[in-house]
Amino acid sequence: MNQTDIKSETLNLRISSNLKAALRKVAKLERRSLANILEVLIAERCEKLGIPIETGDALHND
């Protein structure tokens, strides 16, 4: 994702307190917010699995 991507979706989830604590540690080490570290981890996993993530205008060109 880059600065031109518009964030308009909300994701609510429940996770264990241990996992949340680990995410906080990762986010702090990388100087990121929890939301941003989740985006980064998801994007990295999608890239590893070969799942493209459409960005920008590609999302709105139906």
MMTF fields as JSON, N, C-alpha, C and O atoms, coordinates in Angstrom:
{
  "mmtfVersion": "1.0.0",
  "mmtfProducer": "UNKNOWN",
  "numBonds": 247,
  "numAtoms": 248,
  "numGroups": 62,
  "numChains": 1,
  "numModels": 1,
  "chainsPerModel": [1],
  "groupsPerChain": [62],
  "chainIdList": ["A"],
  "bondAtomList": [4, 2, 8, 6, 12, 10, 16, 14, 20, 18, 24, 22, 28, 26, 32, 30, 36, 34, 40, 38, 44, 42, 48, 46, 52, 50, 56, 54, 60, 58, 64, 62, 68, 66, 72, 70, 76, 74, 80, 78, 84, 82, 88, 86, 92, 90, 96, 94, 100, 98, 104, 102, 108, 106, 112, 110, 116, 114, 120, 118, 124, 122, 128, 126, 132, 130, 136, 134, 140, 138, 144, 142, 148, 146, 152, 150, 156, 154, 160, 158, 164, 162, 168, 166, 172, 170, 176, 174, 180, 178, 184, 182, 188, 186, 192, 190, 196, 194, 200, 198, 204, 202, 208, 206, 212, 210, 216, 214, 220, 218, 224, 222, 228, 226, 232, 230, 236, 234, 240, 238, 244, 242],
  "bondOrderList": [1, 1, 1, 1, 1, 1, 1, 1, 1, 1, 1, 1, 1, 1, 1, 1, 1, 1, 1, 1, 1, 1, 1, 1, 1, 1, 1, 1, 1, 1, 1, 1, 1, 1, 1, 1, 1, 1, 1, 1, 1, 1, 1, 1, 1, 1, 1, 1, 1, 1, 1, 1, 1, 1, 1, 1, 1, 1, 1, 1, 1],
  "groupList": [{"groupName": "MET", "atomNameList": ["N", "CA", "C", "O"], "elementList": ["N", "C", "C", "O"], "formalChargeList": [0, 0, 0, 0], "bondAtomList": [1, 0, 2, 1, 3, 2], "bondOrderList": [1, 1, 2], "singleLetterCode": "M", "chemCompType": "L-PEPTIDE LINKING"}, {"groupName": "ASN", "atomNameList": ["N", "CA", "C", "O"], "elementList": ["N", "C", "C", "O"], "formalChargeList": [0, 0, 0, 0], "bondAtomList": [1, 0, 2, 1, 3, 2], "bondOrderList": [1, 1, 2], "singleLetterCode": "N", "chemCompType": "L-PEPTIDE LINKING"}, {"groupName": "GLN", "atomNameList": ["N", "CA", "C", "O"], "elementList": ["N", "C", "C", "O"], "formalChargeList": [0, 0, 0, 0], "bondAtomList": [1, 0, 2, 1, 3, 2], "bondOrderList": [1, 1, 2], "singleLetterCode": "Q", "chemCompType": "L-PEPTIDE LINKING"}, {"groupName": "THR", "atomNameList": ["N", "CA", "C", "O"], "elementList": ["N", "C", "C", "O"], "formalChargeList": [0, 0, 0, 0], "bondAtomList": [1, 0, 2, 1, 3, 2], "bondOrderList": [1, 1, 2], "singleLetterCode": "T", "chemCompType": "L-PEPTIDE LINKING"}, {"groupName": "ASP", "atomNameList": ["N", "CA", "C", "O"], "elementList": ["N", "C", "C", "O"], "formalChargeList": [0, 0, 0, 0], "bondAtomList": [1, 0, 2, 1, 3, 2], "bondOrderList": [1, 1, 2], "singleLetterCode": "D", "chemCompType": "L-PEPTIDE LINKING"}, {"groupName": "ILE", "atomNameList": ["N", "CA", "C", "O"], "elementList": ["N", "C", "C", "O"], "formalChargeList": [0, 0, 0, 0], "bondAtomList": [1, 0, 2, 1, 3, 2], "bondOrderList": [1, 1, 2], "singleLetterCode": "I", "chemCompType": "L-PEPTIDE LINKING"}, {"groupName": "LYS", "atomNameList": ["N", "CA", "C", "O"], "elementList": ["N", "C", "C", "O"], "formalChargeList": [0, 0, 0, 0], "bondAtomList": [1, 0, 2, 1, 3, 2], "bondOrderList": [1, 1, 2], "singleLetterCode": "K", "chemCompType": "L-PEPTIDE LINKING"}, {"groupName": "SER", "atomNameList": ["N", "CA", "C", "O"], "elementList": ["N", "C", "C", "O"], "formalChargeList": [0, 0, 0, 0], "bondAtomList": [1, 0, 2, 1, 3, 2], "bondOrderList": [1, 1, 2], "singleLetterCode": "S", "chemCompType": "L-PEPTIDE LINKING"}, {"groupName": "GLU", "atomNameList": ["N", "CA", "C", "O"], "elementList": ["N", "C", "C", "O"], "formalChargeList": [0, 0, 0, 0], "bondAtomList": [1, 0, 2, 1, 3, 2], "bondOrderList": [1, 1, 2], "singleLetterCode": "E", "chemCompType": "L-PEPTIDE LINKING"}, {"groupName": "LEU", "atomNameList": ["N", "CA", "C", "O"], "elementList": ["N", "C", "C", "O"], "formalChargeList": [0, 0, 0, 0], "bondAtomList": [1, 0, 2, 1, 3, 2], "bondOrderList": [1, 1, 2], "singleLetterCode": "L", "chemCompType": "L-PEPTIDE LINKING"}, {"groupName": "ARG", "atomNameList": ["N", "CA", "C", "O"], "elementList": ["N", "C", "C", "O"], "formalChargeList": [0, 0, 0, 0], "bondAtomList": [1, 0, 2, 1, 3, 2], "bondOrderList": [1, 1, 2], "singleLetterCode": "R", "chemCompType": "L-PEPTIDE LINKING"}, {"groupName": "ALA", "atomNameList": ["N", "CA", "C", "O"], "elementList": ["N", "C", "C", "O"], "formalChargeList": [0, 0, 0, 0], "bondAtomList": [1, 0, 2, 1, 3, 2], "bondOrderList": [1, 1, 2], "singleLetterCode": "A", "chemCompType": "L-PEPTIDE LINKING"}, {"groupName": "VAL", "atomNameList": ["N", "CA", "C", "O"], "elementList": ["N", "C", "C", "O"], "formalChargeList": [0, 0, 0, 0], "bondAtomList": [1, 0, 2, 1, 3, 2], "bondOrderList": [1, 1, 2], "singleLetterCode": "V", "chemCompType": "L-PEPTIDE LINKING"}, {"groupName": "CYS", "atomNameList": ["N", "CA", "C", "O"], "elementList": ["N", "C", "C", "O"], "formalChargeList": [0, 0, 0, 0], "bondAtomList": [1, 0, 2, 1, 3, 2], "bondOrderList": [1, 1, 2], "singleLetterCode": "C", "chemCompType": "L-PEPTIDE LINKING"}, {"groupName": "GLY", "atomNameList": ["N", "CA", "C", "O"], "elementList": ["N", "C", "C", "O"], "formalChargeList": [0, 0, 0, 0], "bondAtomList": [1, 0, 2, 1, 3, 2], "bondOrderList": [1, 1, 2], "singleLetterCode": "G", "chemCompType": "PEPTIDE LINKING"}, {"groupName": "PRO", "atomNameList": ["N", "CA", "C", "O"], "elementList": ["N", "C", "C", "O"], "formalChargeList": [0, 0, 0, 0], "bondAtomList": [1, 0, 2, 1, 3, 2], "bondOrderList": [1, 1, 2], "singleLetterCode": "P", "chemCompType": "L-PEPTIDE LINKING"}, {"groupName": "HIS", "atomNameList": ["N", "CA", "C", "O"], "elementList": ["N", "C", "C", "O"], "formalChargeList": [0, 0, 0, 0], "bondAtomList": [1, 0, 2, 1, 3, 2], "bondOrderList": [1, 1, 2], "singleLetterCode": "H", "chemCompType": "L-PEPTIDE LINKING"}],
  "groupTypeList": [0, 1, 2, 3, 4, 5, 6, 7, 8, 3, 9, 1, 9, 10, 5, 7, 7, 1, 9, 6, 11, 11, 9, 10, 6, 12, 11, 6, 9, 8, 10, 10, 7, 9, 11, 1, 5, 9, 8, 12, 9, 5, 11, 8, 10, 13, 8, 6, 9, 14, 5, 15, 5, 8, 3, 14, 4, 11, 9, 16, 1, 4],
  "groupIdList": [1, 2, 3, 4, 5, 6, 7, 8, 9, 10, 11, 12, 13, 14, 15, 16, 17, 18, 19, 20, 21, 22, 23, 24, 25, 26, 27, 28, 29, 30, 31, 32, 33, 34, 35, 36, 37, 38, 39, 40, 41, 42, 43, 44, 45, 46, 47, 48, 49, 50, 51, 52, 53, 54, 55, 56, 57, 58, 59, 60, 61, 62],
  "secStructList": [7, 7, 6, 6, 7, 7, 7, 7, 7, 7, 7, 7, 7, 7, 7, 7, 2, 2, 2, 2, 2, 2, 2, 2, 2, 2, 2, 2, 2, 6, 6, 7, 7, 2, 2, 2, 2, 2, 2, 2, 2, 2, 2, 2, 2, 2, 2, 2, 2, 6, 7, 7, 7, 7, 7, 4, 4, 4, 4, 6, 7, 7],
  "xCoordList": [0.833, 0.0, 0.869, 1.959, 0.374, 1.117, 0.22, -0.95, 0.767, 0.053, -1.222, -2.128, -1.315, -2.494, -3.648, -4.758, -3.409, -4.484, -5.447, -5.035, -6.728, -7.751, -8.198, -8.573, -8.153, -8.571, -10.024, -10.332, -10.901, -12.321, -13.003, -14.217, -12.254, -12.827, -12.437, -11.354, -13.337, -13.085, -13.061, -13.857, -12.144, -12.029, -12.029, -11.157, -13.007, -13.071, -12.782, -13.367, -11.886, -11.568, -11.218, -10.854, -11.337, -10.975, -9.775, -9.773, -8.759, -7.568, -7.19, -7.662, -6.345, -5.923, -5.058, -4.44, -5.03, -4.213, -2.732, -1.967, -2.315, -0.912, -0.524, 0.557, -1.403, -1.126, -1.11, -0.27, -2.029, -2.062, -0.793, -0.243, -0.334, 0.905, 2.09, 2.949, 2.131, 3.211, 3.141, 4.168, 1.931, 1.772, 2.227, 2.869, 1.891, 2.331, 3.855, 4.424, 4.516, 5.983, 6.566, 7.502, 6.006, 6.478, 6.251, 7.144, 5.065, 4.74, 5.688, 6.161, 5.956, 6.852, 8.266, 8.903, 8.761, 10.101, 10.236, 11.289, 9.165, 9.191, 8.618, 8.478, 8.292, 7.732, 6.517, 6.429, 5.588, 4.346, 3.169, 3.331, 1.984, 0.765, 0.347, 0.835, -0.544, -1.068, -1.749, -1.553, -2.544, -3.242, -2.237, -2.411, -1.192, -0.212, 0.567, 0.826, 0.947, 1.706, 0.845, 1.359, -0.448, -1.342, -1.41, -1.383, -1.499, -1.508, -0.23, -0.269, 0.897, 2.192, 2.268, 2.672, 1.882, 1.943, 1.015, 1.387, -0.163, -1.105, -0.561, -0.623, -0.03, 0.527, 1.705, 1.828, 2.573, 3.715, 3.257, 3.827, 2.247, 1.733, 1.109, 1.326, 0.327, -0.278, 0.795, 0.679, 1.843, 2.942, 3.604, 3.897, 3.839, 4.472, 3.638, 4.186, 2.317, 1.416, 1.027, 0.285, 1.539, 1.233, -0.153, -0.713, -0.707, -2.038, -1.871, -1.364, -2.296, -2.124, -3.079, -4.207, -2.608, -3.442, -3.598, -2.638, -4.808, -5.062, -4.983, -5.417, -4.423, -4.295, -4.836, -5.002, -5.107, -5.501, -6.72, -7.706, -6.647, -7.777, -8.182, -9.31, -7.292, -7.627, -8.817, -9.548, -9.015, -10.135, -11.463, -12.508, -11.436, -12.673, -12.968, -13.94, -12.153, -12.382, -13.127, -12.51, -14.438, -15.244, -15.549, -16.219],
  "yCoordList": [-1.193, 0.0, 1.244, 1.261, 2.265, 3.51, 4.654, 4.449, 5.859, 7.023, 7.331, 7.963, 6.9, 7.216, 6.25, 6.501, 5.156, 4.203, 4.798, 5.37, 4.651, 5.171, 4.052, 2.968, 4.328, 3.332, 3.609, 4.61, 2.723, 2.953, 1.733, 1.744, 0.698, -0.519, -0.649, -0.234, -1.23, -1.478, -2.974, -3.716, -3.411, -4.816, -4.925, -4.375, -5.631, -5.873, -7.344, -8.215, -7.616, -8.999, -9.169, -8.218, -10.399, -10.751, -11.685, -12.665, -11.368, -12.202, -12.397, -11.675, -13.371, -13.627, -12.47, -11.754, -12.308, -11.234, -11.476, -10.521, -12.741, -13.055, -12.626, -12.077, -12.877, -12.483, -10.964, -10.407, -10.301, -8.838, -8.252, -7.28, -8.834, -8.363, -8.535, -7.658, -9.668, -9.909, -8.895, -8.366, -8.625, -7.635, -6.253, -5.521, -5.907, -4.615, -4.523, -3.476, -5.62, -5.628, -5.438, -4.661, -6.155, -6.018, -4.59, -3.984, -4.055, -2.699, -1.681, -0.76, -1.852, -0.924, -1.004, 0.025, -2.228, -2.406, -1.763, -1.229, -1.82, -1.263, 0.149, 0.728, 0.691, 2.055, 2.22, 3.148, 1.291, 1.294, 1.201, 0.825, 1.548, 1.349, -0.117, -0.835, -0.551, -1.917, -2.131, -3.158, -1.158, -1.279, -1.399, -2.22, -0.584, -0.623, -1.927, -2.48, -2.433, -3.682, -4.831, -5.738, -4.806, -5.833, -5.737, -6.759, -4.513, -4.334, -4.883, -5.581, -4.568, -5.027, -6.55, -7.169, -7.154, -8.615, -9.297, -10.308, -8.766, -9.337, -9.189, -10.13, -8.009, -7.783, -8.715, -9.261, -8.898, -9.8, -11.239, -11.951, -11.664, -13.039, -13.234, -14.26, -12.24, -12.326, -12.405, -13.189, -11.59, -11.618, -12.993, -13.537, -13.551, -14.873, -15.948, -16.865, -15.836, -16.819, -16.511, -17.265, -15.391, -15.02, -14.446, -14.517, -13.881, -13.279, -11.785, -11.067, -11.307, -9.879, -9.02, -9.417, -7.856, -6.878, -5.693, -4.969, -5.497, -4.371, -3.068, -2.99, -2.05, -0.756, 0.339, 0.165, 1.469, 2.668, 2.481, 1.869, 3.017, 3.008, 1.612, 1.42, 0.636, -0.718, -1.265, -2.119, -0.781, -1.232, -0.697, -1.296, 0.43, 1.095, 0.984, 1.572, 0.244, 0.062, -1.235, -2.256, -1.213, -2.427, -2.707, -3.692],
  "zCoordList": [0.0, 0.0, 0.0, 0.571, -0.64, -0.633, -0.208, 0.116, -0.209, 0.289, -0.49, 0.053, -1.752, -2.559, -2.338, -2.807, -1.637, -1.368, -0.346, 0.663, -0.631, 0.271, 1.199, 0.751, 2.491, 3.473, 3.841, 4.488, 3.428, 3.69, 4.292, 4.491, 4.58, 5.153, 6.613, 7.025, 7.383, 8.799, 9.029, 8.454, 9.871, 10.215, 11.739, 12.413, 12.263, 13.707, 13.948, 13.303, 14.872, 15.156, 16.62, 17.313, 17.066, 18.432, 18.366, 17.621, 19.152, 19.216, 20.679, 21.558, 20.923, 22.298, 22.795, 22.008, 24.097, 24.674, 24.415, 24.277, 24.346, 24.06, 22.644, 22.433, 21.683, 20.309, 20.182, 19.476, 20.858, 20.81, 21.422, 20.905, 22.508, 23.145, 22.192, 22.097, 21.49, 20.534, 19.391, 18.965, 18.893, 17.826, 18.284, 17.531, 19.515, 20.06, 20.093, 19.782, 20.469, 20.507, 19.109, 18.919, 18.133, 16.754, 16.268, 15.675, 16.515, 16.08, 16.722, 16.057, 17.99, 18.686, 18.116, 17.889, 17.882, 17.322, 15.945, 15.599, 15.167, 13.81, 13.743, 12.666, 14.914, 15.013, 14.11, 13.306, 14.272, 13.512, 14.476, 15.637, 13.982, 14.758, 14.636, 13.763, 15.502, 15.392, 14.04, 13.39, 13.63, 12.34, 11.199, 10.299, 11.235, 10.161, 10.159, 9.09, 11.321, 11.343, 10.827, 10.171, 11.111, 10.567, 9.05, 8.363, 8.516, 7.065, 6.451, 5.437, 7.064, 6.543, 6.569, 5.585, 7.684, 7.8, 6.795, 6.199, 6.606, 5.64, 4.219, 3.428, 3.897, 2.564, 2.296, 1.199, 3.293, 3.134, 2.913, 2.086, 3.638, 3.491, 2.114, 1.47, 1.66, 0.334, -0.742, -1.683, -0.603, -1.569, -1.576, -2.641, -0.4, -0.296, -0.985, -1.597, -0.888, -1.469, -2.913, -3.542, -3.429, -4.808, -5.001, -6.095, -3.947, -4.026, -4.274, -3.411, -5.451, -5.744, -4.92, -4.628, -4.561, -3.869, -4.801, -5.066, -5.297, -6.205, -5.421, -4.272, -6.061, -5.404, -6.293, -7.5, -5.673, -6.401, -7.28, -6.87, -8.505, -9.433, -9.88, -10.334, -9.764, -10.189, -9.406, -9.907, -8.185, -7.369, -7.875, -7.621, -8.592, -8.99, -10.469, -10.945, -11.215, -12.651, -12.882, -13.186, -12.744, -12.908, -14.349, -14.657]
}
